[in-house]
Amino acid sequence: MTDQKTPRSLPLSEAMTIAAQAISEVIEGRSLTEVLDQLDAHERPIVQSLTFDTLRKWVRSHELIKQFVPKAPPPEVDHLLSVAIALFLQSNSDGKGYAAHTIVDQAVRSCDEYEPTMYAKGMVNAVLRKVSLLVQPPEGEKRYPPDPISMFLPPWWRASLKKNYPKAWQAMLIQQAQRAPLILRVNARQYTRDEYQSLLSQAGIPSQPIEELAGIKLNSALLLHAPVPVVELPGFYSGAVSVQDAGAQLAAILLDPQAGERVLDACAAPGGKTAHLLELADCEMVALELDGARLGKIGGNLDRLRLHSDLVRVIRGDASKAAWWDGKPFDKILLDAPCSASGIVARHPDIPFLRREADIWTLQQRQRAILTQAWKMLNPEGLLLYVTCSVFPEEGEHQAIWFAAEHSNALRLSAPGQILPTEVNDGFYYALFKKKGP
Ligand SMILES: C[S@@+](CC[C@H](N)C(=O)[O-])C[C@H]1O[C@@H](n2cnc3c(N)ncnc32)[C@H](O)[C@@H]1O
């Protein structure tokens, strides 16, 4: 298959309308990924960029709305204002982007969708003109200071970060409110990292290797200086490369699969780590996933990366039960458990809007049930790698301590533990256990 062309984009006013509707759906409790997945290819890039920035700048945009609108506006107008103000704030912080009059004009146009139209247009016009004077003032006047912490977090989440990371929590939040860079994993079956970096530079896409993370050497990670649509990456459709955060790339390296080993990826969709394991070795792979809709993505990814073979089985099943298992034990198990995803909010800024405090306990129980069952399916001398993309200790270190206390045959090996998010990686937790022999 040949690489396709970048899709045509949308007029800004239409994109703002769709983005405001998407924000409304997130506020009502829907995942932004699900909402974006329903868009046409030409709509997605711009709407994704607008919605991500809107959610990242939620606190600041609402301070401004409150300042200029004494009575809270109807939700659809509030969400359109938030999209437009995020555009102002983004332009203010990176000096790029749209001129103030364009943002006002396009936002007013997109009010044609709302009833009563004249009321919405009047309010949007008045508020955005005032905001524009603050954020993009005339030459020589003082600029609105960029806000270090503009991301929304529910109070229980903020309190947990403060308590667990008293020194690092503020820097972590500032980091997570920034646009996340695009990180690639080069498919080691097709190219070395150096070879692929040359291909990128021939295509005019500057990049740099990420050599290590948490003291562990990364052989395939590349950071792009400016993100590009994946369709523009050389060989993307023939499987040369995948988009995968540097923190996520540690999983396959830590599990270190070998040819001929029987490996279980217990919570596999969409298959990023399954694929990485298969790029490293000809192992016999069982990729298990509970969610039928997500299961299909595993096959799609393996096909694109040319990793499908007789050695790979993709199964729908519940990792906390044995019903799907043929009884043959595994040499290695990757348990990338369902979790709060609190470590990946830079790439999923809707998560703080969707999580509830009680979810953490529920997730903890689910993780324990999967850990308990997975351990029974592991060979003596086998390895189990427990992973979450969370920064809450309840889903990380507390689980590892609980697990070791419950299983006298579990030997804890060296692994990074809690990794906090930085500009090149999301937040992850890693614990590695070896099953002592009989
Ligand atoms: C963190 S994601 C896995 C990401 C994947 N390892 C990757 O790198 O692409 C966790 C996955 O576990 C699945 N899941 C949740 N509960 C499960 C269970 N009881 N058994 C199997 N899969 C489960 C979720 O549907 C989700 O796809």
The ligand as an SDF file (V2000), in Angstrom:
LIG
                    3D

 27 29  0  0  0  0  0  0  0  0999 V2000
   -3.9300   -0.0230   29.0940 C   0  0  0  0  0  0  0  0  0  0  0  0
   -4.9400   -0.7600   27.9050 S   0  0  0  0  0  0  0  0  0  0  0  0
   -3.8070   -1.8090   27.0450 C   0  0  0  0  0  0  0  0  0  0  0  0
   -2.9400   -1.0960   26.0250 C   0  0  0  0  0  0  0  0  0  0  0  0
   -2.1360   -2.0740   25.1970 C   0  0  0  0  0  0  0  0  0  0  0  0
   -1.3620   -2.9610   26.0250 N   0  0  0  0  0  0  0  0  0  0  0  0
   -1.2160   -1.3560   24.2270 C   0  0  0  0  0  0  0  0  0  0  0  0
   -0.0540   -1.1290   24.5720 O   0  0  0  0  0  0  0  0  0  0  0  0
   -1.6470   -1.0420   23.1140 O   0  0  0  0  0  0  0  0  0  0  0  0
   -5.8170   -1.9360   28.8480 C   0  0  0  0  0  0  0  0  0  0  0  0
   -6.7070   -2.8530   28.0110 C   0  0  0  0  0  0  0  0  0  0  0  0
   -7.2070   -3.8690   28.8710 O   0  0  0  0  0  0  0  0  0  0  0  0
   -8.4930   -4.2260   28.4350 C   0  0  0  0  0  0  0  0  0  0  0  0
   -9.1210   -4.9530   29.5640 N   0  0  0  0  0  0  0  0  0  0  0  0
   -9.7650   -4.4540   30.6330 C   0  0  0  0  0  0  0  0  0  0  0  0
  -10.1540   -5.4440   31.4620 N   0  0  0  0  0  0  0  0  0  0  0  0
   -9.7140   -6.6070   30.9030 C   0  0  0  0  0  0  0  0  0  0  0  0
   -9.8210   -7.9680   31.2750 C   0  0  0  0  0  0  0  0  0  0  0  0
  -10.4460   -8.3350   32.4030 N   0  0  0  0  0  0  0  0  0  0  0  0
   -9.2820   -8.8960   30.4580 N   0  0  0  0  0  0  0  0  0  0  0  0
   -8.6440   -8.5380   29.3070 C   0  0  0  0  0  0  0  0  0  0  0  0
   -8.5320   -7.2580   28.9010 N   0  0  0  0  0  0  0  0  0  0  0  0
   -9.0610   -6.3070   29.6870 C   0  0  0  0  0  0  0  0  0  0  0  0
   -9.1090   -2.8820   28.0950 C   0  0  0  0  0  0  0  0  0  0  0  0
  -10.2310   -3.0400   27.2530 O   0  0  0  0  0  0  0  0  0  0  0  0
   -7.9330   -2.1850   27.4080 C   0  0  0  0  0  0  0  0  0  0  0  0
   -7.9640   -2.4040   26.0400 O   0  0  0  0  0  0  0  0  0  0  0  0
  1  2  1  0
  2  3  1  0
  2 10  1  0
  3  4  1  0
  4  5  1  0
  5  6  1  0
  5  7  1  0
  7  8  2  0
  7  9  1  0
 10 11  1  0
 11 12  1  0
 11 26  1  0
 12 13  1  0
 13 14  1  0
 13 24  1  0
 14 15  1  0
 14 23  1  0
 15 16  2  0
 16 17  1  0
 17 18  1  0
 17 23  2  0
 18 19  1  0
 18 20  2  0
 20 21  1  0
 21 22  2  0
 22 23  1  0
 24 25  1  0
 24 26  1  0
 26 27  1  0
M  CHG  2   2   1   9  -1
M  END
$$$$
